[in-house]
Amino acid sequence: MTDESLDHRKTRALRIVKHLKEKYPADPKTALDYETALDLLVATMLSAQCTDARVNIVTKELLKKYRTAEDYAKEDIAAFEEHIKSTGFYHNKAKNIIAMAQALLKDHEGEVPGTMEELVNLPGVGRKTANLILGMIYGVPGIVCDTHVIRVSQRLGLTAHKDPEKIEYDLYEVIPQEEWTGFSNRLIMHGRDTCHAKKPDCAGCIVNYVCPSAFKV
């Protein structure tokens, strides 16, 4: 990000919001499959360092067996690890998911809470996961700073930071609040479709004329 003024960055950000809404006019949703808040919480925790497609394969069977917080909380960790092994980092994921479920039973009557403070106090739950739950389940606007949002927002010159939380707050400065959830989901889709990590399709990018990184990556 250059010495661009905040006002100019806001103007560019509004153009980006407009064009991404034109490209993805439907209300964007997460690519993770889920039915309940608990399903989405578990799927998001599994998605760390793993593709959503792989998580959906795993949760297709997993969510048939584990329907409530109690189902997870009482499970043997080694047994649960076998179900999620293909998502990677399964030792930590199993430990965190079971501990998260136990915390839900202890502090929230088995229900997924609806505030940032309560969510990030659950084992293994950070701001990215919390914002996804808040946006998709409770309709509370937030920026979900996954790897696509981090990469694309940096390339677009909307942030100079690498830390996800700092990027989140940079985007809050320039994106209207009512657009936060939709913007981050559209940015994820744009990152998957066009602004790829290794070889972005700048020629086919709908926002290349407001992107300082266009044709330079």
C-alpha angles and dihedrals in degrees: 000000000000130000089286113151121250091243092054091047090051090052091052091045091055090052090050091050090050095050095044089052088052090050094044104027097165117086099269121233134189116275090230117104116234145143103193137033089253091052091054093045092053093043092051092050089051092049094070107118089353136095120255089233091059092045090052090053090052097043093049088079099021095061092052090062101036111052103148139036088252091058090059097037095058096043123113109248095225091052092048091049089061091059095051102032095113092061091068130234085051096160093063094036093053092046093049097044093050091045090047091053091048089052090051090055093045100044109016107034089252095301128121107249123233105222132082093233094053094044097050089049089064115096112266095007119122133175094276092057092040093052091050092052092045093049100041099036107026103026093237109147117240143144115252104211103202124153093277094051091047094049098042097043089052092050091047089055093240091126139015094198131103098196109095095221093051090048090050091056093044088056092047087059095058107025119074111248094240089059099049100099096038093044095053092047091049091047089054090051091047090051091052096043105036119354096062120181098242105025116015117199096234093165090058096041116118092208100042092115091063096038116100090200097053112135090356102089 
